[in-house]
């Protein structure tokens, strides 16, 4: 029972971090059809995906950046290739955006791991990471003023949205380290049941909605499996979850207030300027090829290269 509760707690905490970076930051404002129940349901869906992501990290001994990106790709294609079918909408670019370019790169690598790493390294790193994230939040968020002017929110609403969502992110980050002090060890039957549910959803919903998914997603997942299996064969140490079990100094957490502060400041100034620019295209043109490039680099490193643990890479 205790192990089950720890597994649930870990999945919920990481699930919110994924929900924040993949949904709340992406949409960057409360939309007309948003409500508390809808947000809770989405958080739980991301928690289910986080559970399988963490199981992959543990099983395949993920402790290097290439292996972490491949694990993030698994999560990204689970979200965009199973839950929704955007992976198949604009092939081949949709293979990267948003599964690789957003979920794997921004959510898993930079958001989930990168931000926690910065919070542990020192106050200066915490401030820089939070300010950078806030700037990205604002830069991306103003794109909706151009893209969907009918759902635009004023600066005060945007600021409250960023403050509340980022406050819950800080809470999730603060709780994550104590949770992971005990090893994440889900039972085989729980992993099998959850994977089976996603497989049933894929067969019953995803494939009928996008028949090409029956060909593309298995090939993409096979590619990840081959890379991660090779990683497991080569790695004999721990995994990145052990790094994230280290406590975050409490004095570093207030730095996260820079996220909503910088985001709201950028949004407010942009609002006053009267500009209407497609800022999202600037992000798209950078992260979409980056997603493909990082996938190729990650596969090459785990299949041919020498493993370098994340802790050594940081040094």
PyMOL commands that set and color helices and strands:
alter all, ss='L'
color gray80, all
select helices_A, chain A and resi 2-27+36-59+65-83+86-88+93-95+99-121+123-141+143-147+149-151+155-180+188-209+213-234+240-244+250-273+279-303+310-314
alter helices_A, ss='H'
color red, helices_A
deselect
rebuild
show_as cartoon
